[in-house]
């Protein structure tokens, strides 16, 4: 009996999903952004977000063409630095507030993307690790909107963690990019 009911439930729900999908796909295709050399990044929405939502991300991207570049987690620390760390040099890395560290982090990300033949427009996924989400997420949203705009924000995951590699490090971000090739 349970097996028969399970099949009926799945069949009943499937047409509703299929009916909603074409409208959502059509809205997403209208926002599709062709990039260099045949790369197409298309936002995926299960419905139409309203302006009141002020979304700081797109739920998903569908990506066609190119190759994938996976970046290690970046923070405000220079990409190349001495090991073991020099305490005097290290103190300079964490100067300023969250906004300063955030901009340094995105500049490091941009340097690596450029070295791989990409730029910020090629980013298709962001994972952000913050030590204080409630205090810092609004500043993070402002900066990411400045970089990508509100209409084409990459899908994001925001995670609060108790600490990072250094006691004064406030964030670490890793990204995935789709690049020509």
N, C-alpha and C positions, 0 to 999 in steps of 0.2 A: 504494500500500500504506500509506504513512504517513497519507494522508488518511482512509482507512477506519479505521485504528487510532485516530486522533484522535476520530472520531465515537463509536466504541465506548466509549472511556475516558470521554467526557463523559456519555454515557447511563448508564454504570455508576455514576458518582459522584452524579448528580443525585438518585436516589431516597433515598440516605443523607442528603443535605442536607435534602431535604423532610421526611423523617421526624423529624430532630432539631429543625427549625425550630418546629413547633407547640409543643413542650414549652418551648423557650426563650422563645417569644413569650408563652406563658401565664404563665411566671414573671415576665417583664418587665411584663406588663399588671397583675399583682398589685401591682407597685410604682409604677404610674402615679400621677402627682401632678397633679390638676386645680388650676389656678391661677385667677386672676381672669378673669371674663368669657369663659369658654369656651376658655382656653388649657390644653392638656393636654401635659405633658412626661412622656414614658414612657422609662424606662431600657431600653437594648437590650443584651442579653447573649447571646453565642453558646452559653453553658452556664450552670450555676449556680456563682457564686463561693463558695468555702468560707470560713468565718470565719478560718482560718489564713492566708489570703491577705492579709487586712487591707488591702484595696484602697484607695488614696488617690484613686480616680476611678472613674467608670462608663465602659465602653468607648464608648458612644454614647447619644445621646438622640434619640428621635423626637418632633417637635414639631408640634402641630396648633393652628391659630388664631393670631390676633394679628399683630403686625408685628415686624420685627427691628431691634434697636438694636446698632450696631457701635461699640465704644469704642476710642479711640486708646490706645496704650500709656501706662500710668500708672506713676509711681514715687513716691518719697517727697516729690517736689517739689510745691509748691502748684500747683494747676491753672492759676491766673493768677499770673504773676510778671514782674518787670521783665526787659527785654531791652535791651541786654546785661545779663547777670547781675551783681548787686552781690555782690562776694566775701564781705562780712560777712554779708549775708542768706543767701547760698548755703551758708555753713558750717553754719548752723542746720538746713538741710534734711536734712543727712546725719548729724546727731548721733545717737548711740546705735549699737546693734548691728543685725544682720540682722533680729531680731525687731521692733525699733522701726521700721525702714524698711518692713518688711512690713505692719505695722498701719497706718502712714501711707498706704501705697499702697492698701490695701483701703478705707480711709476715703475717699480720693479717688475710687476706683471707685464706692463707694456714693453719694457726692454726685452724680456724673454720672448714675448709674442713676436716682436720685430725681428729678433734673431732667427725665429722659426719661419719667417715669411708671412706673418700675420699682423693684425692690429686688433684693437678692442672690438671692432665690428665683427670679427670672426668668432668671438666668444659665444658658446652655445650652452654653457652651464657654469654656475658659480657656487662654491661651497664656502661659507663664511663662518669662522670660529671667533666668537667674542667672549671676553671674560665678564662683560656686563651688558647683556642684551637690552635690558630695560633702559639703561642710561644712554646707550650709544646707537641703538638701531635707527633713530630718526636722523642722526648725522650721517650714518652709513647710507640711508636711503637718499638723502640730499646729494651726496657725492656720486652715487651710482646713477641717479637721474641725470646729473650733470654730464657724466661720461656717455651714457647710452640713450638718454631721453626716456620719457615715460611711455612712449608708444612701443618701444622695442626692447624692453628690459629682458635679459636672458633669464631662463628659469634659475631659481636660487634656492639654496637650503641654508638656513641660519641656525647655528648651534651655539648655545652657551656652554662654556667649559670652565672648570675651576682655575686653570692656569695654563700658560703656554711655556715655551722654552726658556723664557726669562721672566722674572717677577714683574718687570715694568712693561712687558709686551702686552698690548691690549687686544690685538687681533692677528689672525692669520687667514689668508684667503688662497684657495686653489681654484683654478679654472680649467675648462676644457674648451678648445677652439677647433673649428673646422677650417682648413686652409687649402688653397689650390694644390693640386698635385695628383 
